[in-house]
Amino acid sequence: MKNLLSILLFTSLFTGSVAGNEINYFNQTWAEIKAKAKAEHKYIFMDCYTDWCGWCKVMDKETMTDQGIITLMNDKFIAVKMDMEKGEGMKLAMKYHINGFPSFMFFNENGDYVYQSMGYQKTVEFTKELNNALDKSKQISAPGFTASLDPGFPEFYKKVYAGNGKRVYPKDSEVTLFLDQQKDLFSEISWGVISLYQTDSKYSKFFLENMDKYKRLYGAISVNGKLTSLLNKKLQAATKNKSDQEFAELLKLVDKYVSEDKEQEKINFRITYYKGTGNWNKFTEAMDGYIATNGNDNSSYINSQSWGMYEDCTDKEMLKHAAKWMKEVVAKEPQYAYLDTYASILYKCGQLKDAEAWANKAIEAGKKSGDKVTSTEELLAKIKSGK
């Protein structure tokens, strides 16, 4: 008996140790999740994922296995993983307009939505977001959301959440007709439709004129997401039409309706517009402004913009700007993709000696990291043939 008790004690301690090294997910019904949160006076953390979301899997493997994250999660939250394309997960996705993954929803012990975070995040960034969700000064109030999981969304709305490859989008005329029939454009159902779809000019104008009320009802995160979508649609139209007038009108909308980081938003729009219209002089000015404001910390973004310039720009003087940006990036992060971009730009600038040296560095780094380096080897052959 003594030996049996010792074994049981050891087993209990060992099991507890293992449990303490992973997040204790409580994947039950939404009603049971809310009941547990209320009983334990804890916030609810909901990891909103899909089977096809690659970055969700990366976060599971890297961020969610960090001991600091595990401790904070188990101490302060009822943690839940919810597939947003199945069962109650799909209903929650419809209710809170969850379309991008990974997404993270936070609710207080009463089940009220108080915070949201989106996208892949490393440990430090994600820890900050978890603490933000617990900070009442950073939480949102969204009394417009009812307690019901399905307040009565129209069928065309539900079909958009049918799952990857199964989604069906309505015609614009169907959305407009539905909104025309609504007595209350501030209801949860109306807001769901307005926030999800690109509405006609009448309802876009109504949204802009009533943004403050929508924020009071549904929180700034949701409303700012709709504003971003609306502005991006106008940006796409201006770029497609190569219309400086339409773009100038867009910047006026940013000044009028964007409340935070509006100068950064305008820089981002300028980068996209001038790149899309091939105005490389203005594009480099915008990128120089971006780097002056943000530094070169966002190496991936700088690399992406520089590579786009390499592909589409033929002006060597303009390309020298991209070479300068990438020189700073590779000095800080000499990884294969960035080294390859830098070598490619130097080649297009006609700086063959430097291009050869950096292409060799890229190939060396790529082989060491297990990347496929065929394209850089082909670049190196072109460099040598051009010397």
PyMOL commands that set and color helices and strands:
alter all, ss='L'
color gray80, all
select helices_A, chain A and resi 2-19+30-40+54-61+63-65+67-76+87-96+123-134+136-138+155-159+172-180+188-196+201-209+211-218+220-241+244-257+262-276+280-294+299-312+316-332+336-348+352-369+374-386
alter helices_A, ss='H'
color red, helices_A
select strands_A, chain A and resi 43-49+77-83+103-107+113-118
alter strands_A, ss='S'
color yellow, strands_A
deselect
rebuild
show_as cartoon
